[in-house]
Amino acid sequence: MTEKMDAFAPSVLILTDRLQFEVNDLTKYLRDNTAIRILDVVNDSESVLRVARENHIDFLIIAGFLRNEKTYEVLYELDEIQNNYMEVHWAAVSPTIFDHKQTYHIRANFDRFRPCEEFVGFLEKMYREVLSSTETKYVRPSVKTYTFDRESKTPPKKTAWQRIYDWLNSK
């Protein structure tokens, strides 16, 4: 381990409900090569909240696209327990991931196909620039809803990523 890596030792909680092999590789890398403290790897909202009540979390890493979309809403409950953490969506870049980032106001994302060393560097940068300098609690805006006003019968406008996704899947 380098001196720089030793100085960077945040507490990390990983949330995933599908990418078990990839998460095992990530946690092994983090444990073997960094001073990052992995609190747990969990697969549901209740477990996230349990860990958050018992430990300070610097990063909540959401690994991959979550099968149960309702699980993303744990961010709002976690905001009530923790006042200074950063959520990072560690996932393949896709329109769906960007849509979830907008909908649930996930502040950071990182392409999981990039090297682990780059991910650690990204976490360290977020830690130094965002978490260490934040003096006030982050206030997450409410979940965006894509329902339309039944009075006007006008459907909501789709995001650019939704239009691209629809176009790619129309053939």
N, C-alpha and C positions, 0 to 999 in steps of 0.2 A: 504494500500500500504506500502511496505517496503521502508526503506531509500534508498536501492540500486536501486529499481525500480524508485523512484522519481528522482534520479540523471540521469537516462537513459531516455532521452526524444527526440528521433529522429523524423524527419518528414517522414511520410510514405505515398506513393501513391500506391493504389491497382488497378491492371489491371486484369479484368476477363470478359469473355463473356459467361460463363455458370454456374458457381458454386454459384449462388446467395445466397442460404440458408447457405451454408458453410461459405461464405464470411461474411454474416450478423452475424453469430456466432463468427467468428474471430474478426470482428471489435467491437462487443459488449464486448468481453473479453478484448481486448486491451484498450478500453475506460474505462471500469469499474475497471480494475486491474493494469493498468500501466500509466505512464506519456507520452506514445507514442502519438504523434500528427498525426491523420489520416487526410491528406489533402483532399482526395476524393477517391471514388471508381468509376472507369471509365471502359468503355468497348471497346474503340477504340483508335487508334493511335493519332488522332487529339486531343482528350481529354487529353491524356498524355502530349502532347506538350503544350497545353494550360495551364495546371496546372504547368508544368515545367517553363514556361515563367514568371509565376506570383509568384512562390515559390521555395525555395531551397528544394530539395528532398534528403534525406539521403538514403532511401530504396525505390526501385520500387519492389513491391511484385507482381509477376505474379501468379495469383491463378488458378491452374489447367491447363490443356491442352487447349490452345486457338483454337477455331473452325477455325478462319481465320488465317492460318499460316503466312500470310503476316504481320500480326500485330506484330509479333516478331521483324520485321525489324525496329520498332520504336526505338529500343535500339541504333541504329546507328545515328538516328536524335537526340535522347536525349543526346548522347555523345557530340554533338555540342553545346547544351544549358547548360548542367550541367557538371561540371568538377570533381566532387567528390561524386559519389553516388554508391550504390551497388544494383545490381539486384539479386533477390532471387526468384527461382521458387518454390512456395509452392504447391506441387502437389503429387499425388500418384506416388510411384516409379514404373516406367515402362520403357521398352526399348524405347518407343517413347519419353518420357521425357528426357532420357539420350541422345538420338539422337538430340533433339532440343538444349540441353545444349552444345553439341559439335558444331552443325551447327551455332548457333547464339552466341556462346561464352558467355553463361550465367555463371557467376562466382560462383554462389552458388545455391544449391537446398536443400529443406527440405521436408520430408515426411509429408503431411498434416494430416495423421492419427495419428501422434504422439501428445502428449498433448500440449496445447497452452503455458503452462509454459516453456516447453522445447524450443518452438519456440522463445519465448521472450529471453531466455538465449542464444540461437543461434544468434539472432539479436544483442544482447548486445556484444557478443564475436566478431562478425564481425565488429561491430562499433568500438570497442576498438582496435582490432588488425589490421584492414584494413583501415577503413575510417579515424580514428584519426591519424594514422601514415603515411598516404599517402601524400607525398609532391608533387608528380608529377601526372599529369592527366593520367588515364588509357587509353591506346590505344587499342581499340578492333580490332582484326584481321578481315579481310573481311569474309563475309559469305562463308562457304564451299559449293561448288556446287558439286552435284553428277552426273553431265553430263559426258559423256565419249568422248574421242577424236574420231571423226568420221573417221579420217585417219587410226588410228590403229585398229578400230573396237573392242577395248578392253573395256569392261564395268569396272567401278570403283570397287575397292574392297569394300565389305560391312564391316561395323563395327561389332564387336563381338555381340553387342546388336541387330543389324539388323539380324544377322544369328540366334541368339537365338529366336527372335520374329518370324522369318520365320519358324523355326523348330517347335515352339509351335503351330503355326497356320496352319501347314501343314496337320494336322489330321482331 
